[in-house]
């Protein structure tokens, strides 16, 4: 049986394995009330990290909801997938079609949905849920990527620095 949720006036056929739903709307409402009552500053509520805003700009899905702070219709949604079975792919942004595929390939992983306003920087966790077919699998083998070439452990950098010093001393 596939679960169906009501979102933005449309019925969206989501994922058959969706479970353990957590809705953060009460926390969101409390944050907005604190902001509008003056108990919190706009800098506290609208503190989106530049990387989060950039990710929302390029990978976020547009919504028809206005921003609760600045009222502009520029709010974007991002879905991050986390799980031990995802291996090096844990913590990446995923679209609904990608999540639909992943639920058949992995046993269990959690998806966090965040809303981000590109104008004022408002951001808040909306909901999270578990996906996956429930079968335990080992994490996939780590695949060498370009990101790996940019990163060197501190120990390796230190030994390189010492080697460089010894070459200068000759």
C-alpha positions as CSV (number, residue, x, y, z in Angstrom):
1,X,0.0,0.0,0.0
2,X,1.4,3.4,-0.9
3,X,1.0,6.3,1.5
4,X,-0.5,9.5,0.2
5,X,-0.1,12.9,1.9
6,X,-1.8,16.2,1.3
7,X,0.6,19.0,0.5
8,X,0.0,22.4,-0.9
9,X,-3.4,21.6,-2.1
10,X,-2.3,18.6,-4.1
11,X,-2.3,14.9,-3.3
12,X,1.2,13.6,-3.9
13,X,1.8,9.8,-4.1
14,X,4.9,9.6,-1.9
15,X,6.7,6.5,-0.9
16,X,5.4,3.0,-0.1
17,X,8.0,2.5,2.7
18,X,7.5,5.8,4.5
19,X,7.2,5.4,8.2
20,X,8.2,7.0,11.5
21,X,7.1,10.5,10.5
22,X,8.1,13.4,12.6
23,X,6.4,16.8,12.0
24,X,8.2,19.9,13.3
25,X,5.3,22.3,12.7
26,X,4.9,23.0,16.4
27,X,8.5,23.9,16.8
28,X,8.3,26.1,13.6
29,X,5.2,27.8,15.0
30,X,7.0,28.5,18.4
31,X,10.0,30.0,16.6
32,X,7.7,32.2,14.5
33,X,5.7,33.3,17.6
34,X,8.9,34.2,19.4
35,X,10.1,36.2,16.4
36,X,6.8,38.1,16.0
37,X,6.5,38.8,19.8
38,X,10.0,40.1,20.0
39,X,11.4,37.3,22.1
40,X,13.8,36.4,19.3
41,X,15.5,38.5,16.7
42,X,15.3,38.2,13.0
43,X,19.0,37.3,13.0
44,X,18.2,34.2,15.1
45,X,15.3,33.1,12.9
46,X,16.7,34.0,9.5
47,X,20.2,32.6,9.9
48,X,20.5,30.3,6.9
49,X,24.0,29.2,6.2
50,X,25.4,30.5,2.9
51,X,25.9,26.8,1.8
52,X,22.2,26.0,2.7
53,X,21.0,29.0,0.7
54,X,23.2,28.1,-2.3
55,X,21.9,24.5,-2.2
56,X,18.3,25.8,-2.0
57,X,18.9,28.1,-5.0
58,X,20.4,25.4,-7.2
59,X,18.8,22.2,-5.9
60,X,15.7,23.2,-4.0
61,X,12.2,22.5,-5.1
62,X,9.9,25.5,-5.4
63,X,6.8,25.7,-3.3
64,X,3.7,27.8,-3.5
65,X,3.9,28.7,0.2
66,X,5.0,32.2,1.0
67,X,7.9,32.8,3.5
68,X,6.4,33.2,7.0
69,X,8.8,36.1,7.7
70,X,9.2,38.2,4.6
71,X,6.0,36.9,2.8
72,X,7.8,36.4,-0.6
73,X,7.0,33.3,-2.6
74,X,10.6,32.2,-2.8
75,X,10.5,29.4,-0.3
76,X,12.4,26.3,-1.4
77,X,12.4,22.7,0.0
78,X,15.4,20.5,0.3
79,X,15.4,16.8,1.3
80,X,18.6,15.4,2.9
81,X,19.0,11.6,3.2
82,X,21.1,10.2,6.1
83,X,21.8,6.6,7.0
84,X,24.6,4.1,7.8
85,X,23.6,2.0,4.8
86,X,24.1,5.0,2.4
87,X,27.9,5.1,3.1
88,X,29.6,8.0,1.5
89,X,26.3,9.2,0.0
90,X,24.8,9.9,3.4
91,X,24.0,13.6,3.9
92,X,23.2,14.4,0.3
93,X,20.3,16.3,-1.2
94,X,17.8,14.0,-3.0
95,X,14.7,14.6,-5.1
96,X,11.4,12.8,-4.7
97,X,12.1,10.5,-7.7
98,X,15.6,9.7,-6.3
99,X,14.1,8.8,-2.9
100,X,11.5,6.7,-4.6
101,X,14.3,4.6,-6.2
102,X,16.4,4.5,-3.1
103,X,13.7,3.1,-0.9
104,X,14.0,-0.2,-2.9
105,X,17.8,-0.2,-2.8
106,X,18.5,0.5,0.9
107,X,17.2,-1.1,4.1
108,X,16.7,2.1,6.2
109,X,17.6,5.8,6.0
110,X,16.1,9.0,7.3
111,X,15.0,11.9,5.2
112,X,14.9,15.5,6.6
113,X,13.0,18.2,4.7
114,X,14.1,21.8,5.3
115,X,12.4,24.9,4.0
116,X,14.6,27.9,3.1
117,X,13.8,31.4,2.0
118,X,16.3,32.8,-0.5
119,X,15.4,36.4,0.3
120,X,15.5,36.7,4.1
121,X,17.3,33.5,5.1
122,X,14.5,31.9,7.0
123,X,15.1,28.2,7.4
124,X,13.4,25.5,9.4
125,X,13.2,21.7,9.5
126,X,9.6,20.8,8.4
127,X,9.5,17.0,8.8
128,X,11.5,13.9,8.7
129,X,10.7,10.3,8.0
130,X,12.3,6.9,7.5
131,X,12.4,5.1,4.1
132,X,13.7,1.8,3.0
133,X,12.6,-1.8,2.6
134,X,13.7,-2.9,6.1
135,X,16.4,-5.4,5.0
136,X,19.8,-4.8,6.6
137,X,22.6,-4.2,4.1
138,X,26.2,-3.3,4.3
139,X,27.2,0.2,3.3
140,X,28.4,0.3,-0.3
141,X,32.2,0.3,-0.8
142,X,33.7,3.7,-0.8
143,X,34.3,4.9,-4.4
144,X,37.2,7.3,-5.0
145,X,35.9,10.7,-6.1
146,X,37.4,14.0,-7.0
147,X,36.6,15.3,-3.5
148,X,39.1,12.7,-2.2
149,X,41.9,14.3,-4.2
150,X,41.4,17.6,-2.5
151,X,41.6,16.3,1.0
152,X,44.7,15.1,2.7
153,X,44.9,14.0,6.4
154,X,46.7,16.3,8.8
155,X,49.4,13.6,9.3
156,X,50.1,13.5,5.6
157,X,50.3,17.3,5.3
158,X,52.7,17.4,8.3
159,X,55.0,14.8,6.8
160,X,54.9,16.6,3.5
161,X,55.8,19.9,5.2
162,X,58.7,18.2,7.1
163,X,59.9,16.7,3.8
164,X,59.7,20.1,2.1
165,X,61.8,21.7,5.0
166,X,64.5,19.0,4.6
167,X,64.7,19.7,0.9
168,X,65.3,23.4,1.5
169,X,68.0,22.6,4.1
170,X,70.2,20.8,1.5
